[in-house]
Amino acid sequence: MFEFLDIKDEYSESGFEQALIQHLADFLLEVGDDFAFAGRQRRSRIDDTWFRVDLVSFHRRLKWPII
């Protein structure tokens, strides 16, 4: 199912995450330079509860966060 990541049959979660992030970054560069990759595993608080957002990117011209 994840052949496009070009990883081995056995992989770690961190290896899978790194391959997925690299593929996403390459895709965003192909779409255009208005996308910015803001980070991964970012902490965010809603009321009194903390959450971790896996991937955060941003469209600079439209000023839309993509979570």
BAFI-3210 file (N, C-alpha, C; in Angstrom, 3 decimals, decimal comma, padded with zeros to 6 digits):
// residues 67
n [1|2|3|4|5|6|7|8|9|10|11|12|13|14|15|16|17|18|19|20|21|22|23|24|25|26|27|28|29|30|31|32|33|34|35|36|37|38|39|40|41|42|43|44|45|46|47|48|49|50|51|52|53|54|55|56|57|58|59|60|61|62|63|64|65|66|67]
n.u [000,808|002,040|003,975|004,988|006,652|009,015|010,299|011,665|010,256|010,120|010,073|010,715|008,621|009,503|011,142|009,233|007,670|009,569|010,079|007,537|007,191|009,261|008,357|005,989|007,029|008,457|006,288|004,869|006,716|006,555|003,965|004,000|005,669|004,372|003,643|004,510|006,404|005,699|006,306|006,668|005,087|004,072|003,175|-000,021|-002,463|-005,730|-008,198|-007,720|-006,260|-003,529|-002,318|-000,699|000,217|000,675|001,730|002,349|001,595|001,614|-000,088|001,237|000,318|-002,506|-002,838|-003,583|-003,648|-002,519|-003,342]
n.v [-001,192|001,196|001,584|003,713|005,042|003,720|001,995|-000,633|-003,961|-004,475|-002,087|000,695|002,729|005,360|005,427|005,030|007,330|009,324|008,766|009,243|011,973|013,061|012,387|013,869|016,475|016,643|016,470|018,848|020,733|020,301|021,162|023,906|026,979|028,311|026,879|026,098|024,105|023,641|022,114|019,147|016,941|018,936|020,726|021,520|023,371|022,976|024,401|023,035|020,868|019,184|018,494|016,635|017,543|015,860|016,584|019,778|022,225|025,158|027,483|030,128|032,352|032,150|032,013|029,795|027,329|023,966|021,083]
n.w [000,000|000,572|-001,402|-002,805|-001,069|-001,048|000,867|002,954|003,552|006,279|008,739|010,917|013,030|013,137|010,872|008,871|009,264|008,649|005,925|004,860|005,444|003,908|001,344|001,287|001,513|-000,903|-002,670|-002,038|-002,918|-005,649|-006,159|-005,744|-004,762|-002,754|-000,580|002,747|004,887|008,126|010,353|012,446|014,761|016,482|019,372|020,673|022,369|023,458|025,202|028,298|027,517|026,066|022,810|020,169|016,991|014,038|011,405|010,074|007,784|005,682|003,647|002,103|000,519|000,556|003,238|004,795|007,236|007,114|008,452]
ca.u [000,000|002,920|005,099|005,529|007,651|010,254|010,935|011,718|009,060|010,169|010,539|010,318|007,648|010,223|011,552|008,029|007,314|010,554|009,842|006,285|007,434|010,073|007,490|005,086|007,808|008,697|005,011|004,567|007,605|006,034|002,713|004,345|006,484|003,563|003,466|005,616|006,320|005,889|006,906|006,017|004,932|003,913|002,242|-001,095|-003,354|-007,124|-008,654|-006,684|-005,733|-002,450|-002,338|000,434|-000,189|001,736|002,341|001,744|002,103|000,926|-000,076|001,584|-000,506|-003,880|-002,768|-004,338|-002,873|-002,904|-002,997]
ca.v [000,000|002,366|001,350|004,990|005,513|003,012|001,505|-002,085|-004,594|-004,274|-000,735|001,250|003,819|006,597|005,326|005,245|008,746|010,109|008,560|009,912|013,418|013,407|012,305|015,015|017,677|016,625|016,779|020,271|021,489|020,180|021,926|025,319|027,481|029,011|026,019|026,047|023,013|024,315|021,247|017,894|016,692|020,239|020,706|022,503|023,262|023,378|024,512|022,565|019,608|019,292|017,535|016,704|017,523|015,131|017,376|021,100|023,031|026,441|028,106|031,514|033,346|032,048|032,070|028,655|026,234|022,628|020,208]
ca.w [000,000|000,645|-002,290|-003,262|-000,113|-001,348|002,090|003,046|004,108|007,723|008,995|012,210|012,918|012,821|009,475|008,068|009,382|007,914|004,491|004,529|005,482|002,741|000,177|001,362|001,197|-002,356|-003,320|-001,853|-003,804|-007,012|-006,258|-005,858|-003,652|-001,764|000,583|003,699|005,845|009,405|011,354|012,779|016,195|017,149|020,497|020,583|023,520|023,309|026,592|029,218|027,011|025,084|021,715|019,247|015,594|013,353|010,338|009,919|006,675|005,587|002,320|002,427|-000,166|001,032|004,708|005,317|007,826|006,680|009,580]
c.u [000,861|004,148|005,753|006,586|008,999|011,017|010,852|010,427|008,980|010,779|010,056|009,301|008,338|010,717|010,397|007,643|008,270|010,345|008,580|006,463|008,254|009,228|006,528|005,812|008,093|007,426|004,688|005,469|007,138|004,779|003,005|005,099|005,696|003,301|004,715|005,371|006,675|006,480|006,140|006,039|004,864|002,880|001,224|-002,036|-004,733|-007,758|-007,518|-006,030|-004,679|-002,567|-001,041|-000,114|000,965|002,461|001,601|002,406|001,184|001,012|000,096|000,686|-001,940|-003,986|-003,659|-003,400|-003,406|-002,411|-003,426]
c.v [001,270|002,187|002,652|005,543|004,846|002,634|-000,019|-002,628|-004,450|-002,905|-000,298|002,358|005,124|006,589|005,571|006,721|009,617|009,983|009,282|011,429|013,857|013,392|013,502|016,307|017,758|016,987|018,268|021,142|021,426|021,022|023,408|025,800|028,289|028,171|026,062|024,887|023,591|023,412|019,956|017,706|018,007|020,122|021,827|022,286|023,776|023,263|024,067|021,273|019,865|018,171|017,675|016,568|016,901|015,979|018,703|021,786|024,236|026,934|029,604|032,547|033,336|032,163|031,013|027,670|024,906|021,663|018,806]
c.w [000,000|-000,227|-002,728|-002,307|-000,301|-000,073|002,112|003,649|005,624|007,992|010,367|011,987|012,554|011,371|008,525|008,080|008,572|006,402|004,042|004,493|004,274|001,472|000,138|001,012|-000,295|-003,122|-003,214|-002,723|-005,248|-007,210|-006,434|-004,645|-002,631|-000,517|001,451|004,654|007,205|010,478|011,546|014,282|016,979|018,260|020,333|021,759|023,153|024,687|027,510|028,763|025,940|024,071|020,929|017,827|014,818|012,318|010,207|008,728|006,515|004,155|002,543|001,771|000,361|002,555|005,340|005,971|007,306|007,736|009,269]
res [m|f|e|f|l|d|i|k|d|e|y|s|e|s|g|f|e|q|a|l|i|q|h|l|a|d|f|l|l|e|v|g|d|d|f|a|f|a|g|r|q|r|r|s|r|i|d|d|t|w|f|r|v|d|l|v|s|f|h|r|r|l|k|w|p|i|i]
***
